[in-house]
């Protein structure tokens, strides 16, 4: 089986490779990235990691998207448009306006989406042209929004994943083979033991943090990874120990940063196994709604408990959201759909509306200033007019 990883020079790619060493689902892994230096660095880590492994997949790398996709059975899409420098700008511009500065939630997530959706849409079109039978697993944030954009061209062959619901289930519903979970990406609830337990990202809505002190999460990661990739460029450095040390430091700071608990590579491989004939799996995934949450459009991508097999991923019945949960998810989905409209039409008015109607901005004046600042910061937003 041939697995293509878009964003193949990314920091977390060795986690996927490590999981494949334990569970050899793919005989050939193709790494694609637009940055040849990062590709070469991660190739060195994977080669070191594979030493002594009994069944390591063959790894090749390319900056040619069509070559990477041609012949793929499964595509993992984990791109980051404008890199970690973009995350820093997303955070700092939001903070300067007195609103939440976070990668996927609120203003930062909308900025991330506005520059990522056009790129993800182009990738989806290319996949449809050169690998129409491939299954696409989307890691790219904002995961629900990007999956919805790609689904317009790939239909149900694209499925989004996130590790935060699985972490919630491990803590509050251990051993439950069919957790009852529903909502949107980073905006969902687990129903267990008679309780409705919010995803950890809900705290941004319920108890927004005060002014940022010290470096933002993006600034921390940018500095950490800049140092790592410089070390990996040194032919005398031990690539695996360098990468592993940074990974341990990053993992130790997840909860302090309010991020997910890690382990997304295991979710990705469980989904890959189910899609390619390894037997059905029950997972929490980002898929088309299809009436599962009746207050949202049928083609909207939601994050819900699913059954996955060779026919794809289908939502399972879930406990209905209460009125407050439904209202919040409807507002956020309306904001996401305004981003999709802006990306499809180039409408700056739609982009401004996306910020204005989001519950964590909720101001047209602030929305206008945010959009103006993000347009100045990101050449990728030049399409807005």
C-alpha positions as CSV (number, residue, x, y, z in Angstrom):
1,X,0.0,0.0,0.0
2,X,1.2,3.5,-0.8
3,X,0.7,6.3,1.7
4,X,1.4,9.9,0.7
5,X,1.9,12.4,3.5
6,X,1.4,16.1,2.4
7,X,3.4,18.2,4.8
8,X,6.0,15.5,4.8
9,X,8.6,17.8,6.3
10,X,6.5,18.4,9.3
11,X,7.6,17.9,12.9
12,X,5.1,15.2,13.7
13,X,5.7,13.0,10.7
14,X,8.1,10.7,12.6
15,X,5.2,9.8,14.9
16,X,3.3,8.4,11.9
17,X,6.4,6.5,10.8
18,X,6.9,5.1,14.3
19,X,3.3,3.9,14.3
20,X,3.9,2.2,10.9
21,X,6.9,0.4,12.3
22,X,4.6,-1.1,14.9
23,X,1.8,-1.7,12.4
24,X,3.1,-2.1,8.8
25,X,0.1,-1.0,6.9
26,X,2.1,0.8,4.2
27,X,5.0,-0.6,2.2
28,X,5.8,2.7,0.6
29,X,5.6,6.2,2.3
30,X,5.9,9.2,0.0
31,X,6.7,12.5,1.7
32,X,5.7,15.7,0.0
33,X,6.6,19.2,1.1
34,X,7.2,22.6,-0.5
35,X,10.4,23.0,1.7
36,X,13.2,20.7,0.5
37,X,15.3,21.4,3.6
38,X,12.6,20.3,6.0
39,X,12.0,17.2,3.8
40,X,15.6,16.2,4.0
41,X,15.7,16.7,7.8
42,X,12.7,14.5,8.4
43,X,14.0,11.9,6.0
44,X,17.1,11.7,8.2
45,X,15.0,11.2,11.3
46,X,12.9,8.4,9.7
47,X,16.0,6.6,8.4
48,X,17.5,6.7,11.9
49,X,14.2,5.5,13.4
50,X,14.0,2.6,10.9
51,X,17.4,1.1,11.8
52,X,16.9,-2.4,13.0
53,X,13.2,-2.5,12.3
54,X,12.0,-5.7,10.8
55,X,9.5,-4.3,8.4
56,X,10.2,-0.6,7.8
57,X,8.3,1.0,4.9
58,X,10.3,2.4,1.9
59,X,10.4,6.2,2.2
60,X,10.8,8.6,-0.7
61,X,10.4,12.3,-0.8
62,X,9.5,14.9,-3.4
63,X,8.4,18.5,-3.8
64,X,6.3,17.6,-6.9
65,X,2.7,17.3,-5.8
66,X,1.4,15.4,-8.8
67,X,4.3,12.8,-8.5
68,X,3.5,12.5,-4.7
69,X,-0.2,11.8,-5.3
70,X,0.0,9.6,-8.4
71,X,-0.6,6.0,-7.3
72,X,-1.5,6.8,-3.7
73,X,-3.9,4.5,-1.9
74,X,-4.2,6.8,1.1
75,X,-3.3,10.5,1.5
76,X,-2.6,12.1,4.8
77,X,-2.9,15.9,4.5
78,X,-1.1,17.8,7.2
79,X,-0.1,21.2,5.7
80,X,0.6,24.5,7.4
81,X,0.2,27.5,5.1
82,X,2.8,30.2,6.1
83,X,4.3,27.8,8.6
84,X,4.6,28.5,12.3
85,X,5.4,32.1,11.5
86,X,1.7,32.3,10.4
87,X,0.6,30.9,13.7
88,X,2.5,33.6,15.6
89,X,0.8,36.3,13.4
90,X,-2.6,34.7,13.9
91,X,-2.1,34.8,17.7
92,X,-0.5,38.2,18.0
93,X,-2.9,40.1,15.8
94,X,-5.9,38.7,17.7
95,X,-4.3,39.5,21.1
96,X,-3.7,43.1,19.9
97,X,-7.4,43.5,19.3
98,X,-8.2,42.1,22.8
99,X,-9.7,38.8,21.5
100,X,-8.5,35.2,21.9
101,X,-5.2,34.5,20.2
102,X,-5.4,30.7,19.5
103,X,-4.5,28.7,16.5
104,X,-7.9,27.1,15.7
105,X,-10.5,28.8,17.9
106,X,-11.8,32.3,17.2
107,X,-10.0,35.0,15.2
108,X,-6.8,33.0,14.8
109,X,-8.6,30.0,13.4
110,X,-10.5,32.1,10.9
111,X,-7.3,33.7,9.6
112,X,-5.7,30.3,9.4
113,X,-8.8,29.0,7.5
114,X,-8.9,31.9,5.1
115,X,-5.3,31.3,3.9
116,X,-5.5,27.5,4.1
117,X,-8.8,26.7,2.4
118,X,-7.7,27.9,-1.1
119,X,-4.6,25.7,-0.9
120,X,-6.5,22.7,0.5
121,X,-9.1,23.1,-2.3
122,X,-6.3,23.1,-4.9
123,X,-4.9,19.9,-3.3
124,X,-8.4,18.3,-3.3
125,X,-8.8,19.1,-7.0
126,X,-5.4,17.6,-7.8
127,X,-6.2,14.4,-5.8
128,X,-9.5,14.1,-7.7
129,X,-7.7,14.3,-11.0
130,X,-4.7,12.0,-10.3
131,X,-5.8,9.7,-7.4
132,X,-9.6,9.7,-7.5
133,X,-9.8,6.4,-5.6
134,X,-7.5,7.4,-2.8
135,X,-8.8,7.9,0.7
136,X,-7.8,11.3,2.2
137,X,-7.3,11.7,5.9
138,X,-7.2,15.4,6.8
139,X,-5.0,16.5,9.7
140,X,-4.8,20.1,8.6
141,X,-6.3,22.7,10.9
142,X,-8.9,24.1,11.3
143,X,-9.8,20.4,10.8
144,X,-13.5,20.6,10.3
145,X,-13.4,23.7,8.1
146,X,-10.6,22.3,5.9
147,X,-12.3,18.9,5.6
148,X,-15.5,20.6,4.5
149,X,-13.7,22.6,1.9
150,X,-12.0,19.4,0.5
151,X,-15.3,17.5,0.6
152,X,-16.7,19.8,-2.0
153,X,-14.3,18.1,-4.5
154,X,-13.7,14.7,-2.9
155,X,-17.1,13.9,-1.3
156,X,-17.0,11.3,1.4
157,X,-13.5,10.2,0.4
158,X,-12.0,12.8,2.7
159,X,-12.3,12.4,6.4
160,X,-11.0,14.7,9.1
161,X,-9.3,13.6,12.4
162,X,-8.4,15.2,15.6
163,X,-6.9,13.7,18.8
164,X,-8.7,15.8,21.4
165,X,-12.0,13.8,21.5
166,X,-10.0,10.5,21.9
167,X,-8.1,12.1,24.8
168,X,-11.4,13.1,26.4
169,X,-12.8,9.6,26.1
170,X,-9.7,8.1,27.6
171,X,-10.2,10.3,30.7
172,X,-13.9,10.1,31.1
173,X,-15.1,7.0,29.2
174,X,-12.2,4.5,29.3
175,X,-13.0,1.2,27.6
176,X,-16.2,2.5,26.0
177,X,-16.2,0.9,22.5
178,X,-18.8,3.4,21.1
179,X,-18.5,6.8,22.8
180,X,-21.4,9.2,22.4
181,X,-19.7,12.4,21.2
182,X,-21.0,15.2,19.0
183,X,-20.3,18.7,17.9
184,X,-17.8,20.5,15.7
185,X,-14.0,20.2,15.7
186,X,-12.8,21.7,19.0
187,X,-16.4,22.4,19.9
188,X,-17.9,19.1,21.0
189,X,-19.3,17.2,24.0
190,X,-18.9,13.6,25.3
191,X,-21.9,12.1,27.0
192,X,-20.8,9.7,29.7
193,X,-22.1,8.6,33.1
194,X,-25.1,10.9,32.8
195,X,-22.9,14.0,32.1
196,X,-22.2,16.2,29.1
197,X,-18.4,16.7,29.3
198,X,-17.0,19.5,27.1
199,X,-14.0,19.1,24.9
200,X,-11.1,21.0,26.5
201,X,-11.2,23.7,23.8
202,X,-14.6,24.7,25.2
203,X,-12.9,26.5,28.0
204,X,-12.0,29.3,25.5
205,X,-15.7,30.0,25.2
206,X,-16.6,29.5,28.8
207,X,-13.6,31.2,30.5
208,X,-11.6,33.1,28.0
209,X,-8.0,33.7,29.1
210,X,-6.8,37.1,30.0
211,X,-4.0,39.1,28.3
212,X,-1.1,36.9,27.1
213,X,2.0,37.1,29.3
214,X,5.3,36.0,27.8
215,X,5.6,34.1,24.5
216,X,2.5,32.7,22.8
217,X,2.3,29.0,22.1
218,X,3.1,29.7,18.5
219,X,6.3,31.6,19.5
220,X,7.4,28.8,21.7
221,X,6.9,26.2,19.0
222,X,8.5,28.4,16.3
223,X,11.7,28.8,18.4
224,X,11.8,25.2,19.4
225,X,11.4,23.9,15.9
226,X,13.8,26.5,14.3
227,X,16.5,25.2,16.6
228,X,15.6,21.6,15.8
229,X,15.7,21.9,12.1
230,X,19.0,23.7,12.3
231,X,20.4,20.8,14.3
232,X,18.9,18.3,11.8
233,X,20.8,20.1,9.0
234,X,24.1,19.2,10.7
235,X,25.3,15.9,9.2
236,X,27.2,15.1,12.4
237,X,24.1,15.4,14.7
238,X,22.1,12.4,15.8
239,X,18.8,13.1,14.1
240,X,16.6,10.8,16.1
241,X,17.8,11.8,19.6
242,X,17.5,15.5,18.5
243,X,13.9,15.0,17.4
244,X,12.9,12.8,20.3
245,X,14.2,15.4,22.8
246,X,12.1,18.1,21.3
247,X,9.1,15.8,21.0
248,X,9.3,15.1,24.8
249,X,9.5,18.7,25.6
250,X,6.5,19.5,23.4
251,X,4.4,16.7,24.8
252,X,5.1,17.9,28.4
253,X,3.7,21.3,27.6
254,X,0.5,20.2,25.8
255,X,-1.9,20.6,28.8
256,X,-0.3,23.8,30.0
257,X,-1.0,25.2,26.5
258,X,-4.6,24.0,26.5
259,X,-4.0,21.7,23.5
260,X,-4.9,18.2,22.7
261,X,-3.3,15.2,24.4
262,X,-1.5,13.7,21.4
263,X,-1.8,10.3,19.8
264,X,-3.3,11.4,16.5
265,X,-1.1,9.0,14.6
266,X,-2.8,6.1,16.2
267,X,-6.2,7.5,15.2
268,X,-5.0,8.0,11.7
269,X,-3.7,4.4,11.4
270,X,-6.9,3.0,12.9
271,X,-8.9,4.9,10.3
272,X,-6.5,3.8,7.5
273,X,-6.8,0.2,8.5
274,X,-10.6,0.3,8.5
275,X,-10.8,2.1,5.1
276,X,-8.4,-0.5,3.5
277,X,-10.0,-3.7,4.6
278,X,-8.7,-4.3,8.1
279,X,-12.1,-4.5,9.7
280,X,-14.6,-1.8,10.9
281,X,-13.6,0.7,13.6
282,X,-15.5,3.0,15.8
283,X,-13.9,6.4,15.9
284,X,-14.7,10.1,16.4
285,X,-14.2,11.8,13.1
286,X,-15.0,14.9,11.0
287,X,-17.5,13.8,8.4
288,X,-20.5,15.2,6.6
289,X,-23.5,15.7,8.9
290,X,-26.1,13.8,6.9
291,X,-28.8,14.7,9.4
292,X,-26.9,13.6,12.6
293,X,-27.2,17.1,14.1
294,X,-30.5,18.3,12.6
295,X,-29.9,22.0,13.3
296,X,-26.9,22.0,10.9
297,X,-26.9,21.6,7.1
298,X,-26.7,18.0,5.8
299,X,-23.4,18.7,4.0
300,X,-21.8,20.6,6.9
301,X,-18.8,18.7,8.4
302,X,-19.3,17.8,12.0
303,X,-17.2,15.9,14.6
304,X,-19.2,12.9,15.7
305,X,-18.9,9.2,16.7
306,X,-18.6,7.1,13.5
307,X,-18.2,3.6,12.1
308,X,-15.5,3.4,9.5
309,X,-14.9,0.6,7.0
310,X,-14.1,0.1,3.3
311,X,-17.2,2.1,2.4
312,X,-16.0,5.1,4.3
313,X,-17.0,6.7,7.6
314,X,-20.7,7.0,8.7
315,X,-22.0,8.9,11.7
316,X,-23.6,6.8,14.5
317,X,-26.7,7.9,16.4
318,X,-25.7,10.5,19.1
319,X,-27.6,12.2,22.0
320,X,-29.0,15.4,20.6
321,X,-27.3,18.6,21.6
322,X,-29.1,20.8,24.1
323,X,-30.4,24.3,23.1
324,X,-27.3,26.1,24.2
325,X,-24.9,23.7,22.5
326,X,-26.9,23.8,19.3
327,X,-26.9,27.6,19.3
328,X,-23.1,27.7,19.8
329,X,-22.3,25.2,17.1
330,X,-24.7,26.9,14.7
331,X,-23.0,30.2,15.2
332,X,-19.5,28.8,14.7
333,X,-20.6,26.8,11.7
334,X,-22.1,30.0,10.2
335,X,-18.8,31.7,10.7
336,X,-16.9,28.7,9.0
337,X,-19.3,28.8,6.1
338,X,-18.6,32.5,5.6
339,X,-14.9,31.6,5.4
340,X,-15.7,29.0,2.7
341,X,-17.8,31.7,0.8
342,X,-14.9,34.1,1.0
343,X,-12.4,31.5,-0.2
344,X,-14.7,30.5,-3.1
345,X,-15.6,34.0,-4.2
346,X,-12.8,36.2,-3.0
347,X,-15.3,38.3,-1.1
348,X,-13.7,40.4,1.6
349,X,-17.2,41.2,2.9
350,X,-17.8,37.5,3.5
351,X,-14.4,37.2,5.3
352,X,-15.3,40.2,7.5
353,X,-18.7,38.6,8.3
354,X,-16.9,35.4,9.3
355,X,-15.1,37.3,12.1
356,X,-18.1,39.5,13.0
357,X,-20.5,36.6,13.7
358,X,-18.0,34.3,15.5
359,X,-19.0,34.2,19.2
360,X,-15.4,35.0,20.3
361,X,-15.3,38.2,18.2
362,X,-19.0,39.3,17.9
363,X,-18.2,42.8,16.7
364,X,-18.2,44.2,13.2
365,X,-15.8,46.9,14.1
366,X,-13.3,44.5,15.6
367,X,-13.9,42.2,12.6
368,X,-12.9,45.0,10.2
369,X,-9.7,45.7,12.1
370,X,-8.8,42.1,12.4
371,X,-9.3,41.4,8.7
372,X,-7.3,44.5,7.7
373,X,-4.4,43.5,10.0
374,X,-4.4,39.9,8.7
375,X,-4.5,41.1,5.1
376,X,-1.5,43.2,5.7
377,X,0.3,40.3,7.3
378,X,-0.4,37.6,4.9
379,X,0.2,37.7,1.1
380,X,-1.9,34.6,0.9
381,X,-5.0,36.8,1.5
382,X,-4.4,39.0,-1.5
383,X,-7.3,37.1,-3.2
384,X,-9.8,38.9,-1.0
385,X,-11.3,42.0,-2.6
